[in-house]
Amino acid sequence: MTSFSIQLTSVSDIKAFVDAASRLDCDVDVLCGRYLVDGKSIMGLFSIDLSEPIQVQVHGSQAQADIFMGAIQKFLVK
């Protein structure tokens, strides 16, 4: 499992994130406080507070995580 933080600020950011997550053959979880939602669910992402950075967990190989992080690089929090 690989964890990192991202910041999504617009509807188009959420759509791009879900599109990238949906291309993975593994689970992607998004954690916001005590809530955990499926990173492949656009409705799930709309149901959480996105005003602060959120934690992402990729439950796959390191190669899958690296490909995913490359696809969503502009959302990564340094």
C-alpha positions as CSV (number, residue, x, y, z in Angstrom):
1,M,0.0,0.0,0.0
2,T,1.2,3.5,-0.9
3,S,-0.1,6.6,0.8
4,F,0.1,10.3,-0.1
5,S,-1.8,13.5,0.1
6,I,-3.6,15.4,-2.6
7,Q,-5.7,18.6,-2.9
8,L,-8.7,18.7,-5.2
9,T,-10.2,22.2,-5.7
10,S,-12.7,21.9,-8.5
11,V,-15.2,19.6,-10.2
12,S,-12.8,19.0,-13.1
13,D,-10.1,18.0,-10.6
14,I,-12.4,15.4,-9.0
15,K,-13.4,14.1,-12.5
16,A,-9.7,13.8,-13.5
17,F,-8.8,12.0,-10.2
18,V,-11.7,9.5,-10.6
19,D,-10.8,8.9,-14.3
20,A,-7.2,8.1,-13.3
21,A,-8.2,5.9,-10.3
22,S,-10.7,4.0,-12.5
23,R,-7.9,2.9,-14.8
24,L,-6.1,1.1,-12.0
25,D,-6.7,-2.6,-11.4
26,C,-6.5,-2.1,-7.6
27,D,-8.4,-0.3,-4.9
28,V,-7.9,3.4,-4.3
29,D,-9.2,4.7,-0.9
30,V,-9.6,8.4,0.0
31,L,-9.5,9.3,3.7
32,C,-10.9,12.5,5.1
33,G,-10.9,12.7,8.8
34,R,-12.8,9.6,10.0
35,Y,-14.4,9.0,6.6
36,L,-13.1,6.6,4.0
37,V,-14.5,6.6,0.4
38,D,-13.8,4.7,-2.7
39,G,-11.5,6.8,-4.9
40,K,-13.2,5.5,-8.0
41,S,-16.6,6.9,-6.9
42,I,-17.3,10.5,-8.0
43,M,-20.3,10.6,-5.7
44,G,-18.1,9.4,-2.8
45,L,-15.6,12.2,-3.4
46,F,-18.4,14.8,-3.5
47,S,-19.6,13.6,-0.1
48,I,-16.4,14.6,1.8
49,D,-14.9,17.9,2.7
50,L,-12.3,18.8,0.0
51,S,-11.3,22.2,1.5
52,E,-8.3,20.6,3.1
53,P,-5.8,18.1,1.6
54,I,-7.0,14.5,1.7
55,Q,-5.1,11.2,2.1
56,V,-5.0,8.7,-0.7
57,Q,-4.2,5.0,-0.3
58,V,-3.4,2.9,-3.3
59,H,-3.8,-0.9,-2.5
60,G,-1.6,-2.2,-5.3
61,S,2.0,-2.6,-6.4
62,Q,4.5,0.2,-6.2
63,A,4.5,0.3,-10.0
64,Q,0.7,0.8,-10.0
65,A,1.1,3.6,-7.4
66,D,3.8,5.3,-9.4
67,I,1.8,5.2,-12.6
68,F,-1.2,6.7,-10.7
69,M,0.8,9.3,-9.0
70,G,2.2,10.4,-12.4
71,A,-1.3,10.7,-13.7
72,I,-2.4,12.9,-10.9
73,Q,0.9,14.7,-10.2
74,K,-0.7,18.2,-10.3
75,F,-2.9,17.3,-7.3
76,L,0.0,16.0,-5.1
77,V,0.7,18.0,-1.9
78,K,4.4,18.6,-1.3
